[in-house]
Structures are given as structure tokens and as C-alpha cells.
Amino acid sequence: MADLTVTQQPDSSRFEAHLDGELAGFIDYEAAGDVLDLTHTEVFPQFGGQGVGAKLVRGALDQIRQAEQTVIPTCPFIASYIDKHDDYADLLAA
């Protein structure tokens, strides 16, 4: 896979994945203090099957950890990702 970057867009309340400069997918969230409710993940069809979703979630969770925030994984894709990757369980909001 080419270079994938994940950036937070606070004005849009989402994390975006760009593949070679092109928007490939995003995670929508709702913020309440230091807790982000991750509500929806979408990868555009032309980028499907390339691991973009997993890399997007990992990139977002790493940035959330760095910002010392926690998450509510309302999105089933993100909830499943955290279930499969115990190293992110500490990010779950109490």
C-alpha cells in the first residue's frame, strides 16, 4: 500500500485517512471533554480491501492516546478492532 496518513480534523469532528493525498475514508466522532464517541467509520469503495479501515482506526486511536483522551466505540467496526487489539483497551472510557 502507498503512504496512508491519518489526521484529525477538529473543525469537522473527524479523523481522515489520505492515501497518496486522496481522501480514502474517515471516522466521525462527538467530543465531550476528554472523551471521544467514535460514531461512524467509512472507507470509500475504491479503497476497500486494502486495509485502509484498520490503519485509519489504529492511526486515530494512537492520536487519541497521545492526547490522553478516551473513547466510546459506538461504531461497530471500531468496537471490533479494540476487541481484537487488547493494547487499545485502556482507551475505553469508564
N, C-alpha and C positions, 0 to 999 in steps of 0.2 A: 504494500500500500504506500502511496505517496505520503507526503507530510500532512498530518492532521493536527490542527491546533484547536484548542478549546479555550474560549474566552467568555468571561462573564459580562453581560450587558445589563447593568443595574437599571438603566432607564426603561428597558423593555422587560425587566424581571425574567430574564432567561440566560441560560448558558448556550453558546453557539459553537458548533463544530464546523470548521472550514477545512476542506480538502483541496490543496493547491489553490487556495484563495477563494474557492467557491463554497457557498453555504451548503452544507451537506445534511444538517439536522440541528435540533435544538431541544433543550429541556426548559419548560416553563416552570416557574415557581412563584410562591407567595411568601413574602417575608414578614415575620413577626418578631422583632428584636433580633436575637441571635439564632433564631430557628427558621429554616427554610423548608416550606412544604413543597416538595418536588411533585408537581401535579400531572405533568404530561411530558412524554418523550416522543419525538418524531424524527425519523430518518427518511429523507426523500427517496422515492423508489429507485432512482438511478444509482443510488449509493448503497442499496440493500445488499446483504450478503458479503459485505467487505469488512465487517467488524466495527463499523462506524459507531453503532449504538453503544457497544461495550466500551469503546475508547472514549466516547462522549461522557458516559456515566463516570468512568474512572477519573477523567480529567476534571469533571465538575466536583466529584467527591474530594479529590485531592486539594482543590482550591478551597472548598468549604472547610476542610480540616486545617489548612494553613491559616484561614481567617478565624479559627477557633469557634466555628459555628456548629450547629447540629441540624439534623434533618428529620422530616416526617416523609417517608417514602410512599406517598399516596399513589403514585404511578406504579402499576404492577410490574413493569419492566425493571424499574429501579429497585423495588422491593425484592424481586427475584435475584437481581445482581448482588445486593447486600447479603441475602441469604446464602448465596454461593461463595461469597468472599468475606469470610469472618473478620478479616483485617479492617473492614469498614463498619463493623457492628458498633464500635464505640461512638460512631457519629449519630446514632439513633437518639432522638430527643426522648427524655424521660417521660 
